C-alpha cells in the first residue's frame, strides 16, 4: 500500500510540471482489425512485455507535438506498473515503442499461535503473481506447526494464522551389563514436551534388575542408561547311552556369560558322540541341561586260524562295537578246505587275539607233469597228489625217442595251494635208419636210407626194383617210431613173371617154331629142347641161357636148326616118335655133341639112336613110293 501511494503522487507531480493535458483524447484503444487501415502516422503503438520477452499488453496513443511524450502506463495484473513514463519520439522506430514490466512480488505473512490463540511468532513468505509454491513452516522453540507444509499460489498480499503445538521428543533408554557395560536391551518413549512418562524395565534373559520402572518428564530428546545384573546359571550334565540309560550326572554353576569348560568323564568301552551344548563355551542365559551321548567304541580283535599241523595259517581282524556280538564268516584260505560252520565272538576287550575253534585241513593238490614239444603239444603226462604245503619231488621219466631238457624246470619244492602243472620240454631224437623192402618170400630185396626225428611222418618215394612189379602207390608215409638202425618195411614187392622163349630158326632167320616157359624172377629154370619135327640142331648162340636163374626181364634164346636128310617114307606109328629128343623128331645131328647129354632126352646107348634113324628113313621112303604109285593109278 505504501509503494502504491508513492507512485501515484509521482504521477500527479509530473503531470502538473509539464502541463500536459492527460485527457482521455490522448489515449486511444488499440484499433480493431476493421480500422487498421485508418492508422496514421500520428498514432504510436505501445507494446508491453515482461522480462522474458513475452507480450503482456498493447495500446495506441496520439503522438502530440512534444518530442518527449508523457504517458500513463496500463495496469497489468502480476506486474509492477511504473504508472507514468516519457516516450522519446525521436527514437521510435516503425511507430512502435516497447515498455518492459517487472514481475510483481506478493507477500504471505504466517502468524504462529498456540492452542490458546496466543501469538508466538510471525513468518514471511514471498512469491510472484500466480506462482505456486510449497510452504514449509519452521519450528519455533519447543513448538511445531500442526501442518508442516502446504501448497500456496501467490495472487495478493495475505496474512494467515497457523496453529502451533508442543514438539514431540524421544527418550531412548539403554540397559547395560553391570560388568562389561554392554548394551543388552533398549526401550524408546515418545511424548510431548513437558509430559510425564513411566518407563517399565523389561525382563532380559540371564539378568535381573533392582526396580521395575522409572518416571521421567520429557524436556527434549535424551539418552538414559540403567544397569542390569547377571544371574547365576546352572548346567546339569548327563551322560547317557543311545538307549537313554543314564551312566552319570554332574552340574556346574557360574554367572551368565562367563566362560566355562567341562572335562568329560571317561567310560571304558565308550566314547562321546555328541553333546547338546558345547563342552566349552559361555554360560547360557538360563539353566540348561547338557546331554552327553555315549556310544560304544569301535575295537579290533584278531582271530587266529590253525591248520591240521597246528600252524597259524591266517590272522584276520574283526571289527565291531564294544560288547557287540559279531558273526564271523570263516574265510577262504588258499590250499585249505573251509570248515562249514561260522563263529560268533563278543568284543569285550581291546586288541585281543582269539583262537578259532575250527581247524583248516590241507587240500590234496594234483601235480601234473607234462612232457611238451616245442609246438606246445603234450606227448605224455603223469599225475600224482600231495597235501598242500608238503614237499614234492618230480622224477622225470625216460621217454623212448625223446631227449628231456630239465635244466630250467623246477622239479621240487612246496606244494602250492592250487593244482600244479610242471612242463618238461622234450625234443625228438634224431633217427638215421635203413628201410628194408622184402619180396613175398621174405627176402630183403632193397634198402633205402631214412633220416629224420622220432615220430616224424616222412614221405618215402617207393623205388622201382628190377624184376618186381611196381606198386599202385608211388609214395608212402612212414612214421619214424623205431630207433633201430634197420627198419623192415611192411611193403611187399611181388616178383615179376619172366617169359623165357626158345626160337628155333634157320640160318636165314626163319623161325620154324618156338618153345616158351614162364617162371618167377630169380627162380631157377632149365630147358629140355623140343626140336621141330624133321629138324636137327645146328648151333646155339648162347647156350648158357638154357638154364639158370630167371633175370628181371624176358629173355629170348635163338637155336639154329636144319632139316634132316630125306629118307624113304616108312609107315610110322605113334611109337615111331622119339619122346626123348622131341615131338616127331626122327633124327638129330647133335647126338655127338656135349649138349646131347645136357639138353636132349637121354637114350642110354648110341646104337639105339642109329637104328631109330634108319627105321625113320626107311619108313619115309616107303611112304614116298606109295604116293607115286597112287598118283599113276589115278592118271
C-alpha positions, 0 to 999 in steps of 0.5 A, a space after each residue: 500500500 505504501 509503494 502504491 501511494 508513492 507512485 501515484 503522487 509521482 504521477 500527479 507531480 509530473 503531470 502538473 510540471 509539464 502541463 500536459 493535458 492527460 485527457 482521455 483524447 490522448 489515449 486511444 484503444 488499440 484499433 480493431 482489425 476493421 480500422 487498421 487501415 485508418 492508422 496514421 502516422 500520428 498514432 504510436 503503438 505501445 507494446 508491453 512485455 515482461 522480462 522474458 520477452 513475452 507480450 503482456 499488453 498493447 495500446 495506441 496513443 496520439 503522438 502530440 507535438 512534444 518530442 518527449 511524450 508523457 504517458 500513463 502506463 496500463 495496469 497489468 495484473 502480476 506486474 509492477 506498473 511504473 504508472 507514468 513514463 516519457 516516450 522519446 519520439 525521436 527514437 521510435 522506430 516503425 511507430 512502435 515503442 516497447 515498455 518492459 514490466 517487472 514481475 510483481 512480488 506478493 507477500 504471505 505473512 504466517 502468524 504462529 499461535 498456540 492452542 490458546 490463540 496466543 501469538 508466538 511468532 510471525 513468518 514471511 513468505 514471498 512469491 510472484 503473481 500466480 506462482 505456486 509454491 510449497 510452504 514449509 513452516 519452521 519450528 519455533 522453540 519447543 513448538 511445531 506447526 500442526 501442518 508442516 507444509 502446504 501448497 500456496 499460489 501467490 495472487 495478493 498480499 495475505 496474512 494467515 494464522 497457523 496453529 502451533 503445538 508442543 514438539 514431540 521428543 524421544 527418550 531412548 533408554 539403554 540397559 547395560 551389563 553391570 560388568 562389561 557395560 554392554 548394551 543388552 536391551 533398549 526401550 524408546 518413549 515418545 511424548 510431548 514436551 513437558 509430559 510425564 512418562 513411566 518407563 517399565 524395565 523389561 525382563 532380559 534373559 540371564 539378568 535381573 534388575 533392582 526396580 521395575 520402572 522409572 518416571 521421567 518428564 520429557 524436556 527434549 530428546 535424551 539418552 538414559 542408561 540403567 544397569 542390569 545384573 547377571 544371574 547365576 546359571 546352572 548346567 546339569 550334565 548327563 551322560 547317557 547311552 543311545 538307549 537313554 540309560 543314564 551312566 552319570 550326572 554332574 552340574 556346574 554353576 557360574 554367572 551368565 556369560 562367563 566362560 566355562 569348560 567341562 572335562 568329560 568323564 571317561 567310560 571304558 568301552 565308550 566314547 562321546 558322540 555328541 553333546 547338546 551344548 558345547 563342552 566349552 563355551 559361555 554360560 547360557 542365559 538360563 539353566 540348561 541341561 547338557 546331554 552327553 551321548 555315549 556310544 560304544 567304541 569301535 575295537 579290533 580283535 584278531 582271530 587266529 586260524 590253525 591248520 591240521 599241523 597246528 600252524 597259524 595259517 591266517 590272522 584276520 581282524 574283526 571289527 565291531 562295537 564294544 560288547 557287540 556280538 559279531 558273526 564271523 564268516 570263516 574265510 577262504 584260505 588258499 590250499 585249505 578246505 573251509 570248515 562249514 560252520 561260522 563263529 560268533 565272538 563278543 568284543 569285550 576287550 581291546 586288541 585281543 587275539 582269539 583262537 578259532 575253534 575250527 581247524 583248516 585241513 590241507 587240500 590234496 593238490 594234483 601235480 601234473 607233469 607234462 612232457 611238451 614239444 616245442 609246438 606246445 603239444 603234450 606227448 605224455 603226462 603223469 599225475 600224482 597228489 600231495 597235501 598242500 604245503 608238503 614237499 614234492 619231488 618230480 622224477 622225470 621219466 625216460 621217454 623212448 625217442 625223446 631227449 628231456 631238457 630239465 635244466 630250467 624246470 623246477 622239479 621240487 619244492 612246496 606244494 602250492 595251494 592250487 593244482 600244479 602243472 610242471 612242463 618238461 620240454 622234450 625234443 625228438 631224437 634224431 633217427 638215421 635208419 635203413 628201410 628194408 623192402 622184402 619180396 613175398 618170400 621174405 627176402 630183403 630185396 632193397 634198402 633205402 636210407 631214412 633220416 629224420 626225428 622220432 615220430 616224424 611222418 616222412 614221405 618215402 618215394 617207393 623205388 622201382 626194383 628190377 624184376 618186381 612189379 611196381 606198386 599202385 602207390 608211388 609214395 608212402 608215409 612212414 612214421 619214424 617210431 623205431 630207433 633201430 638202425 634197420 627198419 623192415 618195411 611192411 611193403 611187399 614187392 611181388 616178383 615179376 613173371 619172366 617169359 623165357 622163349 626158345 626160337 628155333 630158326 634157320 640160318 636165314 632167320 626163319 623161325 620154324 617154331 618156338 618153345 616158351 616157359 614162364 617162371 618167377 624172377 630169380 627162380 631157377 629154370 632149365 630147358 629140355 629142347 623140343 626140336 621141330 619135327 624133321 629138324 636137327 640142331 645146328 648151333 646155339 648162340 648162347 647156350 648158357 641161357 638154357 638154364 639158370 636163374 630167371 633175370 628181371 626181364 624176358 629173355 629170348 634164346 635163338 637155336 639154329 636148326 636144319 632139316 634132316 636128310 630125306 629118307 624113304 617114307 616108312 609107315 610110322 606109328 605113334 611109337 615111331 616118335 622119339 619122346 626123348 629128343 622131341 615131338 616127331 623128331 626122327 633124327 638129330 645131328 647133335 647126338 655127338 655133341 656135349 649138349 646131347 647129354 645136357 639138353 636132349 632126352 637121354 637114350 642110354 646107348 648110341 646104337 639105339 639112336 642109329 637104328 631109330 634113324 634108319 627105321 625113320 628113313 626107311 619108313 619115309 621112303 616107303 611112304 614116298 613110293 606109295 604116293 607115286 604109285 597112287 598118283 599113276 593109278 589115278 592118271 
